[in-house]
């Protein structure tokens, strides 16, 4: 797949078309990390409801997912899966890749945040 950068970014300001190729395959490490996160974080068992109205179910990793005073069960499930995917991809990412979030807290021997 190729994208003309003249539609957005720095090329849009100058009108100079820049073509960027995205034909590079995803690394096996990142692909496997994503698949592993997906396969280790799925809901199990039956949906349960407590007398106080809390609805919950279990994730295959052992975490209890529930609704709360300001979030739904669906939101908790989606957040949990997104966090699991993010952590897995972060750990598998190649060294030196620019990051949005500083991962110093994840590095062995470094102080935690």
WOQUIJO-V549936 format. One line per field, one symbol per residue. phi: phi as a letter, one per 20 degrees, with the letter a starting at -180 (. if undefined). burial: b if it has 24 or more other C-alpha atoms within 12 Angstrom, else e. A space follows every 10 residues. Layout:
phi=???
burial=???
This chain:
phi=.cceffebmg fffemefcdd edefffffff ffffffffed ccfcndfcce genfdbbeef eofedbebfc befgfffffg ffffffffff fefffnfgcf dfegfeefnd fef
burial=eeeeeeeeee eeeeeeeeee eeeeeeeeee eebbeebbee bbbeeeeeee eeeebbbebe eeebbbbeee eebeebbeeb beebbbebbb bbbeeeeeee eeeeeeeeee eee
